[in-house]
């Protein structure tokens, strides 16, 4: 009976833990984005809800913070998977293969604005191409572009307000990869 009570969590305790987690997410968005990227790479879409429920169960029971952690120095053995190419790192630290090391997130200065562009990956527009287009059209450098996020049907570009207004002026109604571009300030 005692064992059953220790593993079964009341709905009230789970809801209060969810509220605490939601507040923590709002207070630390950069770290949450980094962890979300790791989860996307390592957990299939169909298993993410199960993983979330298990982590919530551990957090609500108090295991996640104390008992559930393993020694940070020790790494568990990884089972070899034949369908995933093994990453190799050269002496200078460069990775070969399909996976590349993540770039550190760039700090966006105050006063920066984000643009919405109605073209994305489905029209074969990628961040590198969009960066080159902006540099050529606006006469700016890579460092003037703070962030580019390309989704399937649209993209977001974060730059200084001055560069954003130039981009709207020059790129609006221009044909990009066979589609007429609509560039506006993002509402986010």
LINUR-V781745 format. One record per run of one state. SS is the DSSP state (alpha for helix, beta for strand, coil for the rest). FROM is the first residue (numbers start at 1). LEN is the number of residues. If there is no record, write none. Layout:
# LINUR-V781745
[[SS	FROM	LEN] [SS	FROM	LEN]]
This chain:
# LINUR-V781745
[[coil	1	1] [alpha	2	6] [coil	8	3] [alpha	11	17] [coil	28	1] [alpha	29	14] [coil	43	2] [alpha	45	17] [coil	62	26] [beta	88	2] [coil	90	5] [beta	95	2] [coil	97	15] [beta	112	6] [coil	118	3] [alpha	121	3] [coil	124	3] [alpha	127	12] [coil	139	3] [alpha	142	3] [beta	145	6] [coil	151	4] [beta	155	6] [alpha	161	11] [coil	172	3] [beta	175	2] [coil	177	2] [beta	179	2] [coil	181	2] [beta	183	3] [coil	186	3]]
